[in-house]
Amino acid sequence: MRTRTSRTGTNTTSEDPNLSSTSCHSAPRGMPTRRLAALTTAAAACLTLALSTMAAPAHAAPASDVVPQTDQEAKQLVKDREAEDPGALNTNNVPEGVSVEQARKAVEKSDELTPADVEYAAAQEDLPASGVPEDFYETPSSLPSKDGTVLKQADSEFYLDPVKLIKHDAKATAFMYKTTDEKGTARAATATLLTPKGASGHADDAVVISPGTQGIADKCAPSRQMGMGTEYEGISVASALAAKHPVIVVDYMGLGTEGDHHYLDRVEEGRSVLDAARAVQQVDGGGIDEDTKLQLRGYSQGGHATASALELKDEWAPELNVASASAGAVPTDLYKTVSGLSSVYTAFALYGVDSFAAQADIDLTEFLNEKGQKTVAETSNQCTIEALLSTAFTDTKSLTKDGRSLQEIVEERFMDIADRQRLGKAPVPDVPLLVNHSHLDDVIPFEQGKELAATWCRAGHKVAFEDNLGPTHIGGYVASIPRIETFTTRTFAGKAPLDSCWRL
């Protein structure tokens, strides 16, 4: 198992109201800004959205190095956080350039999300209590030969906020299953089945969600984060549950379980999804069987995993009853994606280089300087929100020995690996397909989503292409959810969606 380190940000930093451009509300007016007690699922999504709109983290004071090691310490951290008082602010804990008076006024009157809130949410990722027993993630000494075989299951929890005040009423069950990695090695992976309240007996349909980028550390597994209330995919999960669909959330190989998580590895992502869909049929009390209609769904990395699963299905899991699929903001070409990344999203490039180096058996010290090696090591142990915050605006040229950017390193050393992850070259099942993408996506170029839809159209499939104007990568995600649910309802009812191929 990889060694993990943790970072947390529990400072009492506030900000000048003029410095914030985020308008996502996290608490009733009058409540101190940094209290997350009333954080809802929508506000949780805004945590990530805030990363693309806030000022550089240089405004914030250094984060504390104290990390809770027990449940009791974690509860005390939350208790201390909730007890924060604007009156405690002084020149030592107010950002440079902001007066104590300005900071107090901002805390007292504002209900906007601040960088301190994001830091606190990131700190919650290190809380030890996730609702799943820690030994659940230990791989059995021997694995069966058949992929998609359930190895164990355990009751889990699904919270919509990091302070664990809003617990979803769905029944949550984590399960471990056998799969196989790209090199043919037997692996154990995990996923979570969430069953809507009141559902019983056979499930006519179910949604299989491939999550967006979580990080590459074990603590970042969605099955862990849902129990801690820090899973930003909670908004998609809750939406599907509200429509009375059981939901399977995939962790991917190496997230939570032993072995590396190879970020954006086409084969391992696809097999993780397909084998989770097989294994869930064996979960006690799950109500899902071979007749249950499945929808594969994902956005960003999850869109990549969903498209990968579609391309692998006929060979790897032809028996699965896939009724439709929705893939959003799909990075079909990793090189082009990395080439266009803003420095706000440096963490994504660092995840990729770390994973590419592991797959190619290349020592990162060959081309990273001391700062680069430290940054990659720290980022690999951070989940998405914390990683984005800590590396935002980092010039990757400052991380290499010869001053080249990570894009240039990828061009020289990792193009073969990046090319293996290309999507759109393999056939996919003849089921209704939805591709959604925002024109204003600042991570995955809009043209990649449109071209994927056009590729599937040229292959003779009926494709609904839903573009939107959601601001930034995460804004496009939030804007797409209502259309996805409409598509889901129609395709589970056997109705064909509107075909967009005529305009692509």
LOFITI-572629 format. One record per residue (C-alpha): x, y, z; residue in three letters; chain. Coordinates in steps of 0.001 Angstrom, whole numbers, always signed. Each point is the difference from the previous one (the first is absolute). Example, Ala and Ser with C-alpha at 12.3 -4.5 7.8 and 13.67 -1.06 7.14 Angstrom:
! LOFITI-572629
+12300,-4500,+7800,ALA,A $
+1370,+3440,-660,SER,A $
This chain:
! LOFITI-572629
+0,+0,+0,MET,A $
+1344,+3461,-799,ARG,A $
+1118,+2185,+2890,THR,A $
-2267,+2966,+501,ARG,A $
+625,+3443,+1402,THR,A $
-2643,+2565,+863,SER,A $
-392,+3743,-70,ARG,A $
-2736,+2085,+1495,THR,A $
-1058,+3620,+13,GLY,A $
-1804,+972,+3180,THR,A $
+1151,+3602,+309,ASN,A $
-2351,+2809,+821,THR,A $
+761,+1991,-3128,THR,A $
-2735,+2268,-1285,SER,A $
-37,+2279,-3010,GLU,A $
-943,+3426,-1227,ASP,A $
-3502,-282,-1503,PRO,A $
+1317,+1777,-3059,ASN,A $
+2459,-2847,-625,LEU,A $
-2664,-2670,-409,SER,A $
-1833,-605,-3255,SER,A $
-1789,-3149,+1123,THR,A $
-3738,+190,+627,SER,A $
-748,-3550,+1178,CYS,A $
-1742,+216,+3349,HIS,A $
+993,-2454,+2711,SER,A $
-1790,+1291,+3088,ALA,A $
-2918,+2193,+1027,PRO,A $
+772,+3727,+100,ARG,A $
+1445,+991,+3325,GLY,A $
+1887,-3248,+515,MET,A $
+3817,+380,-73,PRO,A $
+1294,-627,-3489,THR,A $
+2285,-2899,+854,ARG,A $
-2608,-2140,+1719,ARG,A $
-1033,-2856,-2262,LEU,A $
-2714,-1413,+2251,ALA,A $
-2716,+755,-2559,ALA,A $
+2027,-989,-3043,LEU,A $
-2258,-1669,-2581,THR,A $
+822,-2147,-2985,THR,A $
-267,+2957,-2362,ALA,A $
+2346,+2035,+2178,ALA,A $
+2432,-2913,+61,ALA,A $
+156,+146,-3768,ALA,A $
+653,+3711,+323,CYS,A $
+3110,-769,+2058,LEU,A $
+1625,-1227,-3158,THR,A $
-1553,+2727,-2127,LEU,A $
+1537,+2555,+2367,ALA,A $
+3471,-1187,-936,LEU,A $
-338,+1440,-3470,SER,A $
-1293,+3383,+1142,THR,A $
+1829,+888,+3192,MET,A $
+3232,+1926,+309,ALA,A $
+3344,-1760,+316,ALA,A $
+428,-1827,+3320,PRO,A $
+2831,+2336,+881,ALA,A $
-2623,+2027,+1897,HIS,A $
-403,-2792,+2533,ALA,A $
+2163,-547,+3041,ALA,A $
+2054,-3237,+167,PRO,A $
-2126,-3039,+760,ALA,A $
+345,-1805,+3289,SER,A $
+1947,-3233,+28,ASP,A $
-2271,-1552,+2626,VAL,A $
-1930,-2969,-1385,VAL,A $
-2546,-1903,+2123,PRO,A $
+1091,-3575,+562,GLN,A $
-3084,-1325,+1798,THR,A $
-3755,+467,-171,ASP,A $
+115,+1977,+3233,GLN,A $
+2623,+2381,-1360,GLU,A $
-2040,+382,-3173,ALA,A $
-3127,+876,+1961,LYS,A $
+1979,+2504,+2061,GLN,A $
+1316,+1619,-3203,LEU,A $
-3561,+456,-1233,VAL,A $
-1106,+1312,+3407,LYS,A $
+2838,+2510,+53,ASP,A $
-794,+1051,-3541,ARG,A $
-3642,+667,+802,GLU,A $
+985,+2038,+3042,ALA,A $
+2072,+2489,-1983,GLU,A $
-866,+3591,+767,ASP,A $
+753,+3062,-2157,PRO,A $
+1166,+1661,+3201,GLY,A $
+2986,-2371,+83,ALA,A $
+1379,+1423,-3233,LEU,A $
+3207,+2022,+333,ASN,A $
+2952,+1104,-2082,THR,A $
+1572,-3460,+342,ASN,A $
-2830,-1920,-1655,ASN,A $
-1367,+2513,-2511,VAL,A $
+1431,-62,-3551,PRO,A $
+2549,+2607,-989,GLU,A $
-1616,+3057,-1527,GLY,A $
-3298,-456,+1879,VAL,A $
-669,+1887,+3214,SER,A $
-1349,-1778,+3069,VAL,A $
-3103,+2201,-202,GLU,A $
-636,-987,-3625,GLN,A $
+446,-3673,+858,ALA,A $
-2421,+157,+2927,ARG,A $
-2622,+1735,-2109,LYS,A $
+388,-2617,-2734,ALA,A $
-437,-2862,+2447,VAL,A $
-2967,+1574,+1762,GLU,A $
-2059,+973,-3016,LYS,A $
+1030,-2295,-2854,SER,A $
-1386,-3424,-793,ASP,A $
+2279,-488,-2976,GLU,A $
+2460,-2839,-388,LEU,A $
+3616,+1013,+667,THR,A $
+3420,-1586,-542,PRO,A $
-33,-876,+3701,ALA,A $
-3141,-2061,-583,ASP,A $
+1724,-1874,-2808,VAL,A $
+2997,-657,+2230,GLU,A $
-2296,-1298,+2703,TYR,A $
-1829,-2284,-2408,ALA,A $
+3361,-1333,-1135,ALA,A $
+956,-614,+3614,ALA,A $
-3130,-2095,+414,GLN,A $
+1460,-2424,-2559,GLU,A $
+2486,-1043,+2678,ASP,A $
-2630,-852,+2613,LEU,A $
+321,-3688,+861,PRO,A $
-3692,-820,+375,ALA,A $
-1553,-978,-3338,SER,A $
-2711,-2421,+1102,GLY,A $
+1786,-3009,-1512,VAL,A $
+2237,-2194,+2218,PRO,A $
+3667,+654,-844,GLU,A $
+761,-3715,-411,ASP,A $
-2675,-166,-2693,PHE,A $
+2539,+1354,-2504,TYR,A $
+2553,-2741,+679,GLU,A $
+348,-2312,-3001,THR,A $
-630,-3685,+798,PRO,A $
+3030,-2286,-141,SER,A $
-1381,-1723,-3093,SER,A $
-2327,+1168,-2756,LEU,A $
-2446,-2016,-2120,PRO,A $
+606,-462,-3714,SER,A $
-3288,+1548,-1141,LYS,A $
-108,+3769,-437,ASP,A $
-2983,+1724,+1597,GLY,A $
-146,-2388,+2963,THR,A $
-996,+1604,+3310,VAL,A $
+2637,-520,+2689,LEU,A $
-1674,+1767,+2938,LYS,A $
-2535,+2674,+840,GLN,A $
-626,+2391,+2898,ALA,A $
-2603,+2539,+1051,ASP,A $
+1023,+3519,-905,SER,A $
-1286,+3571,+318,GLU,A $
-685,+2904,-2339,PHE,A $
+242,+3525,+1377,TYR,A $
-607,+3158,-2000,LEU,A $
+2191,+2262,+2155,ASP,A $
+3460,-270,+1596,PRO,A $
-1279,+682,+3514,VAL,A $
-2341,-3006,-345,LYS,A $
-3221,+1814,+802,LEU,A $
-1815,-1015,-3187,ILE,A $
-155,-3777,-401,LYS,A $
-1714,-1294,-3126,HIS,A $
-2777,-2484,+637,ASP,A $
+1172,-2437,-2688,ALA,A $
+1284,-3374,+1160,LYS,A $
+3762,-90,-683,ALA,A $
+2016,-3184,-436,THR,A $
+3696,-87,-879,ALA,A $
+1204,-3102,-1806,PHE,A $
+3328,-1367,-1175,MET,A $
+345,-1993,-3208,TYR,A $
+2628,-1670,-2140,LYS,A $
+1250,+1595,-3192,THR,A $
+3146,-72,-2159,THR,A $
+2400,+2825,-811,ASP,A $
+1516,+858,-3370,GLU,A $
+2990,-2304,+580,LYS,A $
-2274,-2965,+760,GLY,A $
+539,+45,+3774,THR,A $
-2959,-925,+2185,ALA,A $
-1112,+3001,+2084,ARG,A $
-2625,+804,+2592,ALA,A $
-2070,+3152,-497,ALA,A $
-2878,+1573,+1902,THR,A $
-3277,+1754,-739,ALA,A $
-3147,+1110,+1823,THR,A $
-3627,-922,-628,LEU,A $
-2561,+2575,+1112,LEU,A $
-3630,-1090,+61,THR,A $
-2790,+2624,+186,PRO,A $
-2025,+23,+3182,LYS,A $
-3052,-2232,-272,GLY,A $
+1353,-2051,-2905,ALA,A $
-299,-3754,+392,SER,A $
+94,-3075,-2170,GLY,A $
+1232,-62,-3573,HIS,A $
+1445,+3220,-1433,ALA,A $
-1226,+677,-3535,ASP,A $
+2853,+2406,-673,ASP,A $
+3156,+1418,+1585,ALA,A $
+2562,+2726,-686,VAL,A $
+3730,-781,+22,VAL,A $
+1953,+3184,+756,ILE,A $
+3664,+291,-926,SER,A $
+1269,+2891,+2134,PRO,A $
+2017,+2976,-1139,GLY,A $
+3564,+538,+1164,THR,A $
+316,-910,+3675,GLN,A $
+3787,-65,+404,GLY,A $
+2304,-3017,+5,ILE,A $
+267,-634,+3759,ALA,A $
-1915,-2764,+1763,ASP,A $
-1853,+2484,+2204,LYS,A $
-1540,+1545,-3127,CYS,A $
-2146,-3029,-871,ALA,A $
-3648,+1106,-437,PRO,A $
-1148,-2771,+2354,SER,A $
+2077,+1671,+2711,ARG,A $
-903,+3583,-881,GLN,A $
-3751,-615,-169,MET,A $
+160,-1140,+3607,GLY,A $
+1892,+3173,+919,MET,A $
-2268,+2383,-1904,GLY,A $
+2821,+1233,-2240,THR,A $
-973,-1717,-3271,GLU,A $
-851,+2655,-2598,TYR,A $
-1688,-2645,-2168,GLU,A $
-2675,-10,+2692,GLY,A $
-2029,+2423,-2127,ILE,A $
-238,-2537,-2862,SER,A $
-594,-2896,+2383,VAL,A $
-2787,+1855,+1817,ALA,A $
-1581,+983,-3317,SER,A $
-203,-3621,-1184,ALA,A $
-1304,-1158,+3388,LEU,A $
-2690,+2694,-91,ALA,A $
-1187,-1570,-3259,ALA,A $
-255,-3320,+1901,LYS,A $
+2885,-1696,-1792,HIS,A $
+2433,-2171,+1980,PRO,A $
+3517,+1365,-478,VAL,A $
+3357,-1756,-207,ILE,A $
+2990,+2311,+572,VAL,A $
+3305,-1454,-1199,VAL,A $
+3276,+602,+1871,ASP,A $
+2420,-1100,-2796,TYR,A $
+2973,-2314,+519,MET,A $
+2474,+1240,+2566,GLY,A $
-2316,+2498,+1696,LEU,A $
-504,-1374,+3491,GLY,A $
+1435,-3397,-827,THR,A $
+3587,-1188,-415,GLU,A $
+2045,+927,-3040,GLY,A $
+350,+3209,-1985,ASP,A $
-2893,+1891,-1524,HIS,A $
+1054,+703,-3571,HIS,A $
-1702,+3304,-722,TYR,A $
-1962,-8,-3288,LEU,A $
+1131,-3498,-946,ASP,A $
-2601,-980,-2608,ARG,A $
+97,-3764,+565,VAL,A $
+62,+41,+3800,GLU,A $
-2761,+2593,+258,GLU,A $
-2231,-1877,-2427,GLY,A $
+514,-3344,+1699,ARG,A $
-632,+1539,+3432,SER,A $
-3375,+1267,-1230,VAL,A $
-1066,-3173,-1775,LEU,A $
+1071,-2349,+2801,ASP,A $
-1750,+2168,+2598,ALA,A $
-3184,-302,-2094,ALA,A $
+437,-3769,-28,ARG,A $
+809,-267,+3694,ALA,A $
-2910,+2111,+1234,VAL,A $
-2315,-2787,-1161,GLN,A $
+1459,-2130,+2830,GLN,A $
-381,+2559,+2790,VAL,A $
-2352,-1364,+2661,ASP,A $
-3274,+1919,+50,GLY,A $
+994,+2167,-2968,GLY,A $
-2904,-1037,-2245,GLY,A $
+2094,+325,-3182,ILE,A $
+339,-2946,-2368,ASP,A $
+796,-790,-3631,GLU,A $
-3388,+1379,-1126,ASP,A $
+495,+3403,+1630,THR,A $
+497,+2705,-2617,LYS,A $
+3180,+1957,+579,LEU,A $
+1040,+3486,-950,GLN,A $
+3723,+800,+3,LEU,A $
+595,+3605,+1003,ARG,A $
+3033,+2211,+612,GLY,A $
+1505,+3460,-389,TYR,A $
+3630,+1059,-566,SER,A $
+2135,-2955,+1139,GLN,A $
-3342,-1719,+502,GLY,A $
-915,+768,-3612,GLY,A $
+3303,-1528,-1072,HIS,A $
-725,-3098,+2102,ALA,A $
-3565,-269,-1349,THR,A $
+1148,+251,-3627,ALA,A $
+2775,-2503,+760,SER,A $
-2513,-2449,+1465,ALA,A $
-2162,+339,-3107,LEU,A $
+2981,-768,-2236,GLU,A $
+971,-3042,+2092,LEU,A $
-3487,-1365,+723,LYS,A $
-546,-2368,-2919,ASP,A $
+3300,-1741,+679,GLU,A $
+201,+239,+3785,TRP,A $
-3611,-197,+1211,ALA,A $
-2357,-742,-2918,PRO,A $
-2691,-1327,+2338,GLU,A $
-661,+3315,+1753,LEU,A $
-3403,+1532,-740,ASN,A $
+1167,+3532,-826,VAL,A $
-2999,+2082,-1106,ALA,A $
+1690,+3384,-529,SER,A $
+3082,+2047,+828,ALA,A $
+789,+3622,+826,SER,A $
+3547,+1330,-355,ALA,A $
+788,+3619,+842,GLY,A $
+3101,+2145,-630,ALA,A $
+1940,-3031,-1199,VAL,A $
+3791,+484,-332,PRO,A $
+298,-2092,-3157,THR,A $
+3559,+1188,-677,ASP,A $
+2111,+331,+3147,LEU,A $
+2882,+1771,-1716,TYR,A $
-2255,+2746,-1361,LYS,A $
-1671,+276,+3400,THR,A $
+3289,+399,+1884,VAL,A $
+1250,+2447,-2627,SER,A $
-2916,+2336,+603,GLY,A $
-172,-193,+3803,LEU,A $
-26,+3274,+1889,SER,A $
+2402,+261,+2944,SER,A $
-3111,+51,+2207,VAL,A $
-223,-3734,-694,TYR,A $
+3659,-947,+397,THR,A $
-1046,-2805,+2357,ALA,A $
-1546,-1934,-2898,PHE,A $
+3293,+117,-1907,ALA,A $
+1875,-1154,+3106,LEU,A $
-2381,-2928,+488,TYR,A $
+584,-958,-3616,GLY,A $
+3796,+210,+84,VAL,A $
+144,-2006,+3232,ASP,A $
-2214,-2718,-1464,SER,A $
+1696,-1,-3410,PHE,A $
+3411,-405,+1648,ALA,A $
-1262,-2976,+2027,ALA,A $
-1421,-1652,-3124,GLN,A $
+3188,+618,-1997,ALA,A $
+2283,-987,+2918,ASP,A $
+1792,+3350,-260,ILE,A $
+1660,+1629,+3017,ASP,A $
-1383,+3521,+425,LEU,A $
+3323,+1196,+1399,THR,A $
+1361,-222,-3549,GLU,A $
-1716,+3238,-965,PHE,A $
-1535,+1562,+3136,LEU,A $
+2015,+2267,+2285,ASN,A $
-285,-118,+3786,GLU,A $
-3015,+2316,+15,LYS,A $
-1675,-2049,-2737,GLY,A $
+561,-3287,+1808,GLN,A $
-1420,+1446,+3212,LYS,A $
-2999,+1513,-1789,THR,A $
-859,-3240,-1801,VAL,A $
+358,-2010,+3220,ALA,A $
-2277,+2382,+1901,GLU,A $
-2574,+189,-2788,THR,A $
-165,-3785,-357,SER,A $
-1155,-142,+3609,ASN,A $
-2675,+2678,-366,GLN,A $
-3539,-351,-1276,CYS,A $
-1233,+2260,-2772,THR,A $
-1122,+3126,+1862,ILE,A $
+3057,+152,+2227,GLU,A $
+2345,-761,-2904,ALA,A $
-1524,+2679,-2222,LEU,A $
+237,+2571,+2762,LEU,A $
+3600,-782,+960,SER,A $
+1369,-43,-3572,THR,A $
-2110,+2689,-1664,ALA,A $
+2022,+2446,-2106,PHE,A $
+3128,-2155,+229,THR,A $
+2208,+396,-3079,ASP,A $
+1052,-3562,-813,THR,A $
+3270,+1316,-1476,LYS,A $
+1041,+723,+3592,SER,A $
-296,-3710,+807,LEU,A $
+2433,-1424,-2566,THR,A $
+3779,-151,-5,LYS,A $
+426,+1630,-3393,ASP,A $
-2892,+2445,+101,GLY,A $
-2229,-1890,-2415,ARG,A $
-3748,-148,+627,SER,A $
-1811,-3206,+888,LEU,A $
-1601,+163,-3440,GLN,A $
+3449,-276,-1565,GLU,A $
+862,-2887,+2328,ILE,A $
-3155,-1811,-1093,VAL,A $
+914,+588,-3662,GLU,A $
+3433,-1526,+500,GLU,A $
-618,-2832,+2453,ARG,A $
-3677,-934,+208,PHE,A $
-1655,+431,-3395,MET,A $
-359,-3766,-480,ASP,A $
-1918,-296,+3277,ILE,A $
-2152,+3029,-783,ALA,A $
-798,-1379,-3452,ASP,A $
-1147,-3325,+1498,ARG,A $
-2711,+1876,+1868,GLN,A $
-1497,+1553,-3149,ARG,A $
-3753,-493,-378,LEU,A $
-2226,-146,-3063,GLY,A $
+1940,-2619,-1928,LYS,A $
-1841,-3108,+1219,ALA,A $
-3636,-1009,-609,PRO,A $
-2607,+464,+2720,VAL,A $
-3326,-1788,+648,PRO,A $
-3065,+1063,-1970,ASP,A $
-1807,+1745,+2859,VAL,A $
-1229,+3597,+389,PRO,A $
+2977,+2257,+720,LEU,A $
+157,+3442,+1608,LEU,A $
+3035,+2257,-230,VAL,A $
-93,+3231,+2002,ASN,A $
+2556,+2786,+70,HIS,A $
+173,+3697,+863,SER,A $
+1219,+2532,-2543,HIS,A $
+1699,+1711,+2961,LEU,A $
+1858,-3066,+1289,ASP,A $
+3453,+1125,+1123,ASP,A $
+1479,-3493,+500,VAL,A $
-1190,-2247,-2844,ILE,A $
-255,+1780,-3364,PRO,A $
-3598,+134,-1246,PHE,A $
+1146,-1260,-3412,GLU,A $
+966,-3360,+1518,GLN,A $
-3536,-665,+1208,GLY,A $
-1547,+1090,-3290,LYS,A $
+2409,-2150,-2014,GLU,A $
-742,-3069,+2153,LEU,A $
-3723,+460,-648,ALA,A $
+678,+417,-3731,ALA,A $
+2179,-3119,-19,THR,A $
-2780,-2071,+1527,TRP,A $
-2449,+1510,-2482,CYS,A $
+2220,-988,-2927,ARG,A $
-2,-3544,+1367,ALA,A $
-3796,-71,-352,GLY,A $
-1055,+624,+3610,HIS,A $
-2777,+2273,+1217,LYS,A $
+1696,+2670,+2068,VAL,A $
-1504,+2836,+2008,ALA,A $
+2559,+2796,+203,PHE,A $
-892,+2410,+2796,GLU,A $
+2200,+3088,+82,ASP,A $
-426,+2637,+2699,ASN,A $
+1466,+3272,+1217,LEU,A $
+868,-1053,+3539,GLY,A $
+2997,+2093,+1086,PRO,A $
+3223,-1995,+444,THR,A $
+440,-3754,+94,HIS,A $
-2075,-475,+3146,ILE,A $
-2676,+2426,-1119,GLY,A $
-503,-2140,-3091,GLY,A $
-394,-3034,+2252,TYR,A $
-2713,+1603,+2122,VAL,A $
-1823,+1347,-3074,ALA,A $
-84,-3428,-1641,SER,A $
-1696,-1938,+2801,ILE,A $
-3666,+890,-736,PRO,A $
+428,-1023,-3657,ARG,A $
+1686,-3236,+1028,ILE,A $
-2973,-917,+2196,GLU,A $
-2424,+670,-2858,THR,A $
+2094,-2170,-2292,PHE,A $
+156,-2717,+2675,THR,A $
-3769,-52,+527,THR,A $
-708,-224,-3716,ARG,A $
+2525,-2724,-781,THR,A $
-1001,-2165,+2971,PHE,A $
-3580,+294,-1319,ALA,A $
+1169,-1256,-3399,GLY,A $
-424,+3357,-1730,LYS,A $
+2659,+1295,-2364,ALA,A $
+1585,+3365,+849,PRO,A $
+171,+2879,-2445,LEU,A $
+2675,-824,-2583,ASP,A $
+2527,+2820,-449,SER,A $
+2038,-1626,-2755,CYS,A $
-1571,+2222,-2679,TRP,A $
+1734,+3069,+1477,ARG,A $
+3422,-1450,+801,LEU,A $
